[in-house]
Amino acid sequence: MTSAMRRFFLLTLLLTLLGCLLFVSRVAGAQQEGPLVLVMTADGAITPAMAQYVERGIRTAEQREAEALILQLNTPGGDIESMLRMVEAIRGSHVPVVVYITPRGGMAASAGTIITLAGHASAMAPETTIGAASPVGPQGEDLGETLKAKVSETLKAQARALAERRGEEALALTGKMIDEAHAVSANEALEAGLVDFLADDLDDLLTQLDGFRVETVDGPRTLHTADARTEDLPMRFIEELLQVLVNPNIVFLLLTIGVQALLIELSSPGGWVAGFVGVVCLALAAYGLGVLPVNWFGLVFLATAFVLFVLDVKAPTHGALTAAGIASFIVGALVLFNSPSTPQFQRVSLPLVILTALLTAAFFAVILSFALRAQRTPIRVGQESLIGRSGRAVTPIAPRGQAQVGSELWTAELAKGSEPIRKGERVEVVRVEGVRLIVRKADA
């Protein structure tokens, strides 16, 4: 065998061994990593943005062939249509979805109860609650007796379909949650069979899920999560933004800033920054108003408040209209967001409303002060505007000469009793006689 063949043989053998080692390491690494479990966090009101987030998470879990998808839930409730979207996505998922009510002190109230029942498996952290699923109207109002009965029966039918595998006690408890807005603790829910596990944390939940049998659209499936690796699937920026925009406090601030910015633009047209900021703020506020349960009558009081603020600038007496505007502003905000039937978590903060009203009034008070100062300033145009101005002597003035005032060259004459002015010295205009300026030497 020649030396060239020997080197070729050794090189081939080396590459073969290297390939085998890489293959073995990949297989060992894959076995060591274990199955994938995606973890999502739904914290806040049930909104269209949250429904979109859950739908995306389920699609991602299916594409990556995850062992399970854990939805960490903490919600006071929210939109029924968004809840139905989430329930439909969960029940149609090919990957088992585990709904985990966490952290301690958290809840799955109202719509969150139905979402928990929709999970292929469910768990609760200690000191959490579930229940209070009585239906309300799309604007947060109490439903009439007939309509409430229809909606309640629809929700109970869906809840029964989701909870029937959990036994009679769980079915009865679900009915009480809808009919009587009943809520229970984690231990009570576990005893009634409403949830499957009581888990201290995510690791504890994965340990208990190992070997648990669930029923998906593809049939029965046993979970293997003892050595699973978890991966967080957070909200995207746009989903977080849309979730923030349904906060009533944020919507209220955007509405206030937007109106003020537009008033600034209308009072001094020609710029674009204030107008652009106003349009953007109002557009974002409009999205939140379209999702939140609001009483649109409150907008009348808010509009009246801004009209009163503007009128106070032009009124002969100042202060009374501003005080009335503050009162109208506070009433409008409370009527818009804090109607008696609106859920507590969807109400605007009263201290925030009062503080914003005072700041808005102060803003218009500053504008008012500038307006009053402009009204009291004597109007001087033409030759009168030259009196008191200073300039520079272009030639010696003794008693006549030339002076430059502003950008114009004038014939200048000394005022009586004034000392002669040398070329280049500063002059002050005393009065104007025709086309001549009567000047004197300006103080240093």
Secondary structure, DSSP 8 states (H G I E B T S, - for coil): --HHHHHHHHHHHHHHHHHHHHHHHHHHHHHHH--EEEEEEEES-B-HHHHHHHHHHHHHHHHTT-SEEEEEEEB--B-HHHHHHHHHHHHT-SS-EEEEE-STT-EEETHHHHHHHHSSEEEE-TT-EEE------TTS----HHHHHHHHHHHHHHHHHHHGGG-HHHHHHHHHHHHS--EEEHHHHHHTTSSSEE-SSHHHHHHHHTT-EEEETTEEEE---TT-EEEE----HHHHHHHHTT-HHHHHHHHHHHHHHHHHHHHSTT-SHHHHHHHHHHHHHHHHHHHS---TTHHHHHHHHHHHHHHHHHSSS-SHHHHHHHHHHHHHHHHHH--TTS-GGGS--HHHHHHHHHHHHHHHHHHHHHHHHHHHS----GGGGGTT-EEEESS-BSSEEEEEETTEEEEEEE-TT---B-TT-EEEEEEEETTEEEEEE---
